[in-house]
Amino acid sequence: MARARPKRGQKPPSHSASTSATPSPATTPAATQPVQPTIKQIDARPFLEREESGFKLPTTESVAPILANIWMTVECSFGEWFSALAMYFMIFGGCCSNVFALEAIIKAAPASGHLITFCQFLLVAIEGLWYHFDPTQKMLLKPNTIPLQRWLIQIALFFSVSLLNNQAFNYNISVPVHIILRSGGSMTTMLIGLLCGKRYSRQQVFSVFILTGGCILAALGDSKGNNKTEALTRFSTGLVLLFIAQMLSAIMGLYIEATYAKYGNNYREGLFYTHALSLILFIPFFSQLRDQWNTLAASPPLESNPYIPSFITNIPQQLVFLALNAFTQYICISGVNRLGARVSALSVTVVLNVRKLVSLGLSIFLFGNRLSTEVAMGAAIVTIGGFWYALESNKQNRPRGKTKSQ
């Protein structure tokens, strides 16, 4: 039906009435007006990717961190153990072999102490120069982490100790007794430590007194073989030299311990500077070094052996022992410095005492040295004192939970 057109002059019909009659959406009941549901979009891509990743083969990027963590765990667990094993192998293997070569030289030329010490220092200095050489530096050496003036005192002490220990062989001091008497260093180390403010338990003090008593018993037993006044005087002079060397060695041990505690455990730097700079101190002994070299060079060559190359058998045997002594001394001193960078000076002394006991047994077995009853008892007492101290130190360290052995 067609809609009526309004006449001219009339207004179109108003829709207000119909509009007002029609309910608004706001007032319309829910039953009469259906509500449109809201559609929520869900992104399933992260879930799908997570599911798919479970079926993928591991890539290099994902495996590398796992392998690195495994290696770090193994290294932390076993690295310290292998390092300690190598350190003790250097001490016992190198030092005991060094005693063998030393006694072979002393049997033929007892007055070769200066030459033995010089060759030992020279080899260690050459190896240290190879390690510390740096052509980019002004002095052609790697920058040192420990001040050079700190090494000067240690150089003087180390040179004096080495020279006195080797010079004692020229005063009727046999190698076995030399080993036993040097084991008495625990007493001097403890005395110097007490003067420097260190404290030790009663058991530690008592064990060191036992160890020192064994050294005195061994010295008295060996002195009975020097019945003549002149021989006894020379023997007493040798004992004095060894005692002075032990006092200086105790001071040096505590000095090294303080140096490493302040500047860090750089034992290679200590090896190089203490040996290289000590070579200058041999200049006054040049004539003695030359005479001692000529004496060893005049020795007969080594006996032919299928296990020894032919070119070595043509060298005088004492020069071969001299080279072997210097090489094994380097291995020995490297192990001792590694140990000194980890534990206290007194613990180093006790470990070396046990090593000297092994060297004593090798000296008796290889060179047929016979010990008197007093010397044998002294060696046994030294061993008991050394092990007692080690056990007592272990007991004290457990409750405190220290990582560094005292």
C-alpha positions as CSV (number, residue, x, y, z in Angstrom):
1,M,0.0,0.0,0.0
2,A,1.4,3.4,-1.0
3,R,2.3,5.7,1.7
4,A,0.2,9.0,1.9
5,R,2.1,12.0,0.9
6,P,1.5,15.0,3.3
7,K,-0.3,17.9,2.0
8,R,1.4,21.2,1.5
9,G,1.7,23.1,4.7
10,Q,1.3,20.0,6.8
11,K,4.2,18.6,8.8
12,P,5.0,15.0,8.4
13,P,3.7,12.7,11.1
14,S,5.9,12.5,14.2
15,H,7.3,9.1,15.2
16,S,7.9,10.1,18.7
17,A,4.9,8.3,19.9
18,S,5.8,5.1,18.2
19,T,9.4,5.5,19.3
20,S,8.4,6.0,22.9
21,A,6.1,3.1,22.7
22,T,8.8,0.8,21.4
23,P,11.1,-0.4,24.3
24,S,14.7,0.5,24.0
25,P,17.4,-2.1,24.0
26,A,18.6,-1.0,27.4
27,T,15.2,-1.6,28.9
28,T,14.4,-4.8,27.0
29,P,14.4,-7.9,29.1
30,A,17.0,-10.6,28.4
31,A,14.3,-13.0,27.5
32,T,13.1,-10.9,24.7
33,Q,16.6,-9.8,23.4
34,P,19.1,-12.7,22.7
35,V,22.7,-12.0,23.8
36,Q,25.3,-12.6,21.1
37,P,28.2,-14.8,22.5
38,T,31.7,-13.3,22.5
39,I,34.2,-15.3,20.4
40,K,37.6,-15.6,22.1
41,Q,40.5,-16.3,19.9
42,I,43.0,-18.8,21.2
43,D,46.6,-18.9,19.8
44,A,47.6,-22.6,19.7
45,R,51.0,-22.0,18.1
46,P,53.1,-22.2,21.3
47,F,51.5,-25.4,22.3
48,L,51.9,-26.9,18.9
49,E,55.6,-25.9,18.8
50,R,56.1,-27.3,22.2
51,E,54.7,-30.6,21.2
52,E,56.7,-30.7,18.0
53,S,59.9,-29.9,19.8
54,G,59.6,-33.1,21.8
55,F,60.1,-35.2,18.7
56,K,63.1,-33.3,17.3
57,L,66.6,-34.6,17.6
58,P,68.9,-32.6,19.9
59,T,71.0,-30.0,18.1
60,T,74.6,-28.9,18.7
61,E,73.3,-25.7,20.4
62,S,71.3,-27.7,22.9
63,V,73.9,-30.4,23.6
64,A,76.9,-28.1,24.0
65,P,75.8,-26.5,27.3
66,I,75.0,-29.9,28.7
67,L,78.4,-31.3,27.8
68,A,80.1,-28.2,29.2
69,N,78.3,-28.7,32.5
70,I,79.3,-32.3,32.6
71,W,82.9,-31.5,31.9
72,M,83.0,-28.8,34.6
73,T,81.5,-31.3,37.1
74,V,84.2,-33.9,36.2
75,E,86.9,-31.3,36.3
76,C,85.9,-30.0,39.7
77,S,85.5,-33.5,41.1
78,F,88.7,-35.1,39.8
79,G,90.9,-32.3,38.7
80,E,92.0,-31.5,42.2
81,W,92.6,-35.1,42.9
82,F,94.8,-35.6,39.8
83,S,96.7,-32.4,40.6
84,A,97.5,-33.6,44.1
85,L,98.5,-37.0,42.8
86,A,100.9,-35.4,40.3
87,M,102.3,-33.1,43.0
88,Y,103.1,-36.0,45.3
89,F,104.6,-38.0,42.5
90,M,106.9,-35.1,41.7
91,I,108.0,-34.9,45.3
92,F,108.5,-38.6,46.0
93,G,109.7,-39.6,42.6
94,G,111.8,-36.6,41.8
95,C,113.3,-36.1,45.2
96,C,114.1,-39.8,45.7
97,S,115.8,-40.0,42.3
98,N,117.7,-36.9,43.1
99,V,119.1,-38.5,46.3
100,F,120.3,-41.5,44.2
101,A,122.2,-39.2,41.8
102,L,123.5,-37.1,44.7
103,E,125.0,-40.0,46.6
104,A,126.5,-41.4,43.4
105,I,128.4,-38.1,43.1
106,I,129.3,-37.7,46.8
107,K,130.8,-41.2,46.9
108,A,133.3,-40.2,44.2
109,A,133.8,-36.5,44.9
110,P,132.5,-35.3,48.3
111,A,133.6,-31.7,47.7
112,S,131.3,-31.1,44.8
113,G,128.6,-29.3,46.7
114,H,129.0,-25.9,44.9
115,L,128.9,-27.4,41.4
116,I,125.9,-29.5,42.3
117,T,124.0,-26.5,43.5
118,F,125.0,-24.4,40.5
119,C,123.8,-27.0,38.0
120,Q,120.5,-27.3,39.8
121,F,120.0,-23.6,39.8
122,L,121.0,-23.2,36.2
123,L,118.6,-25.8,34.8
124,V,115.6,-24.4,36.8
125,A,116.5,-20.9,35.6
126,I,116.7,-21.9,31.9
127,E,113.3,-23.6,32.1
128,G,111.8,-20.6,33.9
129,L,113.2,-18.3,31.2
130,W,111.6,-20.3,28.5
131,Y,108.2,-20.0,30.3
132,H,108.5,-16.3,31.3
133,F,110.0,-15.0,28.0
134,D,107.8,-12.4,26.3
135,P,109.3,-10.5,23.3
136,T,106.5,-7.9,23.5
137,Q,107.6,-6.7,26.9
138,K,110.3,-4.1,27.6
139,M,112.4,-6.5,29.8
140,L,111.5,-9.5,27.5
141,L,109.8,-11.1,30.5
142,K,106.2,-11.5,31.5
143,P,105.0,-9.0,34.1
144,N,105.6,-10.4,37.6
145,T,102.7,-10.6,40.0
146,I,104.9,-10.5,43.0
147,P,107.2,-7.4,43.5
148,L,110.8,-8.1,42.7
149,Q,112.1,-6.8,46.0
150,R,109.9,-9.4,47.7
151,W,112.1,-12.1,46.0
152,L,115.4,-10.6,47.1
153,I,115.1,-11.8,50.7
154,Q,113.9,-15.3,49.6
155,I,116.8,-15.5,47.1
156,A,119.4,-14.9,49.9
157,L,117.8,-17.5,52.1
158,F,117.3,-20.1,49.4
159,F,120.9,-19.7,48.1
160,S,122.3,-20.0,51.7
161,V,120.2,-23.1,52.5
162,S,121.1,-24.9,49.3
163,L,124.8,-24.1,49.7
164,L,125.0,-25.1,53.3
165,N,123.2,-28.4,52.8
166,N,125.5,-29.5,50.0
167,Q,128.6,-28.2,51.7
168,A,127.9,-30.4,54.7
169,F,128.9,-33.5,52.7
170,N,132.5,-32.2,52.9
171,Y,132.5,-32.6,56.7
172,N,132.1,-36.4,57.2
173,I,128.3,-36.3,57.0
174,S,127.0,-39.4,55.2
175,V,123.9,-39.2,53.0
176,P,121.7,-41.3,55.4
177,V,122.6,-39.1,58.4
178,H,122.2,-36.0,56.2
179,I,118.6,-37.1,55.4
180,I,117.7,-37.9,59.0
181,L,119.1,-34.6,60.3
182,R,117.4,-32.5,57.7
183,S,114.2,-34.2,58.9
184,G,114.5,-32.2,62.1
185,G,113.4,-29.1,60.3
186,S,109.9,-29.4,61.9
187,M,111.4,-28.3,65.2
188,T,113.0,-25.2,63.8
189,T,109.9,-24.4,61.7
190,M,107.7,-24.6,64.8
191,L,110.1,-22.4,66.8
192,I,110.2,-19.7,64.1
193,G,106.4,-20.0,63.7
194,L,105.9,-19.4,67.5
195,L,108.1,-16.3,67.3
196,C,105.9,-15.1,64.4
197,G,102.7,-15.5,66.4
198,K,101.6,-18.9,65.1
199,R,99.9,-21.3,67.5
200,Y,100.1,-25.1,67.5
201,S,98.3,-27.7,69.6
202,R,99.9,-29.7,72.4
203,Q,99.9,-32.9,70.3
204,Q,101.6,-31.1,67.4
205,V,104.3,-29.7,69.7
206,F,104.8,-33.1,71.3
207,S,105.0,-34.9,68.0
208,V,107.6,-32.5,66.7
209,F,109.6,-32.9,69.9
210,I,109.6,-36.7,69.3
211,L,110.7,-36.1,65.7
212,T,113.6,-33.9,66.9
213,G,114.6,-36.4,69.5
214,G,115.0,-39.0,66.8
215,C,117.2,-36.7,64.8
216,I,119.5,-36.1,67.9
217,L,119.7,-39.9,68.5
218,A,120.7,-40.5,65.0
219,A,123.4,-37.8,65.1
220,L,124.8,-39.2,68.3
221,G,124.8,-42.7,66.9
222,D,126.6,-41.7,63.8
223,S,129.2,-39.6,65.7
224,K,130.5,-42.8,67.4
225,G,132.2,-43.7,64.1
226,N,134.4,-40.6,64.3
227,N,136.7,-41.6,67.1
228,K,139.6,-39.3,66.1
229,T,139.5,-35.7,67.4
230,E,140.0,-34.3,63.9
231,A,137.2,-36.4,62.4
232,L,134.9,-35.5,65.3
233,T,135.6,-31.8,64.8
234,R,134.8,-32.0,61.1
235,F,131.6,-34.0,61.9
236,S,130.6,-31.4,64.5
237,T,131.2,-28.6,61.9
238,G,128.9,-30.4,59.5
239,L,126.2,-30.6,62.1
240,V,126.5,-26.9,62.8
241,L,126.1,-26.2,59.0
242,L,123.0,-28.3,58.9
243,F,121.5,-26.7,61.9
244,I,122.1,-23.2,60.4
245,A,120.6,-24.4,57.2
246,Q,117.5,-25.7,59.0
247,M,117.0,-22.4,60.8
248,L,117.3,-20.4,57.5
249,S,115.0,-23.0,55.8
250,A,112.3,-22.5,58.5
251,I,112.4,-18.7,58.1
252,M,112.3,-19.1,54.3
253,G,109.3,-21.5,54.6
254,L,107.2,-19.0,56.6
255,Y,108.3,-16.2,54.4
256,I,107.1,-18.0,51.3
257,E,103.8,-18.9,53.0
258,A,103.3,-15.2,53.8
259,T,104.2,-14.2,50.2
260,Y,101.7,-16.6,48.6
261,A,99.0,-15.5,51.1
262,K,99.4,-11.9,50.2
263,Y,100.1,-12.0,46.4
264,G,98.7,-15.4,45.3
265,N,100.0,-18.8,44.6
266,N,102.4,-18.2,41.7
267,Y,104.9,-20.9,42.3
268,R,106.4,-20.8,38.8
269,E,107.4,-17.2,39.2
270,G,109.0,-18.1,42.5
271,L,111.0,-20.9,40.9
272,F,112.3,-18.7,38.2
273,Y,113.4,-15.6,40.1
274,T,114.8,-17.4,43.1
275,H,117.0,-19.6,40.9
276,A,117.8,-17.1,38.1
277,L,118.9,-14.3,40.3
278,S,120.8,-16.6,42.6
279,L,123.2,-17.4,39.7
280,I,124.9,-14.1,40.3
281,L,125.9,-15.2,43.8
282,F,128.0,-18.0,42.4
283,I,130.6,-15.6,40.9
284,P,132.9,-15.7,44.0
285,F,133.0,-19.5,43.7
286,F,134.0,-19.6,40.1
287,S,137.4,-21.2,40.7
288,Q,135.9,-23.9,42.9
289,L,133.3,-24.6,40.3
290,R,136.0,-25.1,37.7
291,D,138.0,-27.5,39.8
292,Q,135.0,-29.5,40.8
293,W,134.0,-29.8,37.1
294,N,137.4,-31.0,36.1
295,T,137.3,-33.7,38.9
296,L,134.0,-35.0,37.7
297,A,135.0,-34.9,34.0
298,A,138.0,-37.1,34.8
299,S,135.8,-40.0,36.0
300,P,135.5,-43.1,33.8
301,P,132.6,-43.4,31.4
302,L,129.4,-45.3,32.1
303,E,129.4,-49.0,31.7
304,S,127.7,-50.2,28.5
305,N,124.1,-51.1,29.0
306,P,121.5,-52.2,26.4
307,Y,118.9,-49.8,28.0
308,I,121.2,-46.8,27.7
309,P,122.0,-45.1,24.3
310,S,125.6,-45.5,23.2
311,F,126.3,-41.8,23.0
312,I,125.6,-41.5,26.8
313,T,127.9,-44.3,27.7
314,N,130.9,-42.3,26.3
315,I,130.2,-39.5,28.7
316,P,132.1,-39.5,32.1
317,Q,129.7,-41.2,34.5
318,Q,129.9,-38.4,37.1
319,L,128.8,-35.8,34.6
320,V,125.8,-38.1,33.8
321,F,124.9,-38.3,37.4
322,L,125.4,-34.5,37.7
323,A,122.9,-33.9,34.8
324,L,120.5,-36.5,36.4
325,N,120.8,-34.8,39.7
326,A,120.0,-31.3,38.2
327,F,117.0,-32.7,36.3
328,T,115.5,-34.6,39.2
329,Q,116.1,-31.6,41.5
330,Y,113.9,-29.5,39.1
331,I,111.1,-32.0,39.3
332,C,111.5,-32.2,43.1
333,I,111.5,-28.5,43.7
334,S,108.5,-28.0,41.4
335,G,106.5,-30.4,43.5
336,V,107.6,-28.8,46.7
337,N,106.6,-25.3,45.5
338,R,103.2,-26.6,44.4
339,L,102.8,-28.1,47.9
340,G,104.0,-24.9,49.5
341,A,101.3,-22.9,47.6
342,R,98.6,-25.1,49.0
343,V,99.4,-25.9,52.6
344,S,101.3,-24.3,55.5
345,A,105.1,-24.4,56.0
346,L,105.0,-26.9,58.8
347,S,102.9,-29.3,56.7
348,V,105.4,-29.0,53.9
349,T,108.2,-30.0,56.3
350,V,106.3,-33.1,57.5
351,V,105.6,-34.2,53.9
352,L,109.3,-33.8,53.1
353,N,110.2,-35.8,56.2
354,V,108.2,-38.7,55.0
355,R,109.9,-38.4,51.6
356,K,113.3,-38.4,53.2
357,L,112.5,-41.6,55.0
358,V,111.8,-43.2,51.6
359,S,115.1,-41.8,50.3
360,L,116.8,-43.2,53.3
361,G,115.5,-46.7,52.5
362,L,116.7,-46.3,48.9
363,S,120.1,-45.2,50.1
364,I,120.5,-48.3,52.2
365,F,119.2,-50.6,49.6
366,L,121.0,-49.3,46.5
367,F,124.4,-48.2,48.1
368,G,124.7,-50.8,50.9
369,N,124.8,-48.2,53.7
370,R,124.7,-49.7,57.1
371,L,123.1,-47.9,60.0
372,S,124.0,-48.3,63.6
373,T,121.3,-49.2,66.1
374,E,121.0,-45.6,67.3
375,V,120.7,-44.3,63.7
376,A,118.0,-46.9,62.9
377,M,116.1,-46.1,66.1
378,G,116.4,-42.4,65.3
379,A,115.0,-42.9,61.8
380,A,112.0,-44.9,63.3
381,I,111.3,-42.2,65.8
382,V,111.4,-39.5,63.1
383,T,108.9,-41.5,61.1
384,I,106.5,-41.9,64.1
385,G,106.7,-38.2,64.9
386,G,106.0,-37.2,61.4
387,F,102.9,-39.4,61.0
388,W,101.6,-38.4,64.4
389,Y,101.7,-34.7,63.5
390,A,100.0,-35.4,60.2
391,L,97.1,-37.3,62.0
392,E,96.8,-34.5,64.5
393,S,96.6,-31.8,61.9
394,N,93.9,-33.8,60.0
395,K,91.8,-34.0,63.2
396,Q,92.1,-30.3,63.8
397,N,91.1,-29.3,60.3
398,R,87.9,-31.4,60.2
399,P,85.7,-29.6,62.7
400,R,86.8,-26.2,61.4
401,G,86.0,-27.2,57.8
402,K,89.1,-25.5,56.4
403,T,90.1,-26.1,52.8
404,K,93.7,-25.4,53.6
405,S,95.6,-27.9,55.7
406,Q,97.6,-26.4,58.5
